[in-house]
């Protein structure tokens, strides 16, 4: 019998140190201290609750067999995943969560294929724990749910902040809460609490598991070496300690005097490697392959650990015994998942005639039959999921289509219609030059919008403009972090071009607190099947054009705007399927404006040539040295460039004469520090750009 030493849970995380070596690092110590800090008297209360659970566990008798099919009761636990994200890789796909649940169930039912690799000394005590985990299908309000909640918050980067759990929490007496985030402090990959630590009502909101997104399952952002991290954390949630006891210090000789309160896990100092012949505290072989070890070759729980976890599930401590009741399994939709949602997505909202559109069924639960009406007279129906669940369809006629999906579970059917969700484009819909000042009907035939989050999106505003009387606005001040809004053009005829030009004006201000919004311009030569980013502007560097403000930003004059001319040289884009995409990702910043978009081509005969457009950009501005004036002119136009100081005196005529076809760069010599106006004159038109020499 091991020496009994009561300790609070020190729960583990995993970090990959080599391609085939994963070691664990603990995050519970700091979480435990935070718990005690925020609740007066918490330490003594937690110790007392854990002691009561230890007494219950010692007296617990489990009459059922651990052999599959041997009559043991299977305890089913409803689970909800709260994905806390900001639109990055941490917003893991549903499939990765399904994979994590599958791994959990295999590990806790001894169905994992690597049990064949368990060393002979422990084969006879490797346990089927008789515990299964299922995603909830009904939420606490009684509404249909996939058991996956997605919340946009920058707390994803501080997963150990208690406020993260407050963003989304379901009652712990009905669900196991698992929060997925991007990062946890100090290199921690996951942490949980022992039941006794969170048994009191005031600690219910702390009950559950926090884990990094790259340690969930074995696919997507995770890997097979990370895939047992959740198995380990659930073990702690079910009252298991590390095999060397209640500390986070494997490898210490003193650990031989510690205990995990399980008789059949040999005394050990703890392992961070996979030495299958290790015997650290006696001549008895260590159980290095235990899921609660820090080795990278975990394969098993022991019979003693099985009994301890089943005791935790039948105890009233932290309300674990309410999770698997018949009533709760029905109320959470685990025992009989209802058919309650018909839904689907497409890989792209706009494609060209003849391109493949990929439809993905997002309906739930227990769908066994699908009927698709693609809106063009084609209907597809059947029960084979390989053929009918996620079909591919090609449209032969341009237009906007409504798509209908009806799903059935064999006894009931529901359907959904997504109106105007899919636009099929013709080729060569726009001729060069294309000039968009957002003064006419919006969006018209030349533009398509994507607003997947259903919040604020691109809109015409009369309150700001670089030229004319209107511009395009994205009310980013009110958009949740992590959301992306996209703006697509129709197809251009760029056949025979040798250069494609894109010019635009934009206005943006950070909030006073630095933010990291992103604005991207991408180009496609295959009607949007693939995109190449040609410009990335970030809120911390080259996106702001005006002074930061915590009020809603509106540009008040041309000085609040920036401008750029881009030259694209890619032979794959010189066809009649060329498109441009503008997209903006919100990360806590301010409003964004676009104006005066011009897209045109130069090249051989047959390419449409633009009219004389007054396109320019000055950079860097402000500057402590020389600046560069970039002109985008195509017709050898005559132009005059003058520099005036702040009092209106002419400092210099920088350039006067014809400009080269295409782009021309003109040097603006260094000036004494101060404010200047650069005046460009051409064909009776004048443009003024404010310059600052520092």
URNOR-V394407 format. One line per field, one symbol per residue. phi: phi as a letter, one per 20 degrees, with the letter a starting at -180 (. if undefined). psi: psi as a letter, one per 20 degrees, with the letter a starting at -180 (. if undefined). A space follows every 50 residues. Layout:
phi=???
psi=???
//
This chain:
phi=.ffecebffdddcccedbgccdcdcedfgffffffffecfmfffffffff ffffffffefcdfeeeegnenffeeddfccddeebcneffeffgfffgff fffgfffedldffeffeffgfdgfdfdefmccccffdcefenefbemcdd ceaffgecfefgfffffbbdgfedbeecddcebcgmmfdabbcfgffcff gfdgfefqcdbffecdmccmeebffefegfgfffgffdneefgeoebdcf neffffeebdmcfeeggbencdcdefdfbedaefffefeffeedfdcfcb degffgfffffffeefglmffefefgfffffemffbgeecbdbbccfbeb begnfeddecfcebclfcbccddendneccbrdfffddfcfdcdddcfqd cecdcdcbdoccccbbcdelecddeeelfcdeedccdmedfcemeeccdc cfemdgbgbfceebaecmcbbdcdffgdefgnecddcdefededfnfdbd dccadbcacffgfgccfcdcccccdcmnfbccfdbcddfecdefdbffbe efecfdbffeddbbddddcbffdebecfcccdccdecnecfcccbleccb ccrfgoefefffdedbbcbfbfbebfdcedddcddlfebccccdefenef eaefbbqfdffndcdcedfgcggqdcceddcalndccccfccde
psi=pqpoopqqpoqrrppoirhkoprqqpihghhghhghhiopjhghgggghh gghggghhipooiqqippjjjqppopopqppooorkjahimqqhhhgggg gggghghijljphjhijpqhhjghjpqoikpqpppqiprhjjqqqijppp ppqiihimiiphhghihopqpiihqopopprhqqqkjpiqqaqqhhhkhq hijhiipappqqhjkoajaciarhhiijghgghhgghkkprqhialrkmq iphiiijrqjkphjoqpqiqqjrmnijpnhiaippqmhjqhjrjrkkpiq qrhhhggghhghhiqipkkhiigjqgghhghjjhhmpqoippqrrqhqip rrpiqppopppkqqrlpiqpopoiijipppqriohhhigmrpqpqipqap qpppppqqjhhqqqrqpoqkippoqrqlhpqpqppojkiappiaiiqqqp mhikbqapqppjiqqgrbjrrpqomhhjpqqiqppqoqraqqnkpjqipp ppqrqqpqprrhpprlqppqpqqpjkkjhqqppipopqhiejgpirpqqi rpppphrhijqrqqppppnohiimajkprqppqpppljbaqqqqrlpppr qqbrqippqqropnprqpqqorqjbqrppopnqikkqpqppqpqahjjpp hqohqpaqqqqcqppppoqqrqpaprppppppkiqpqpppqop.
//
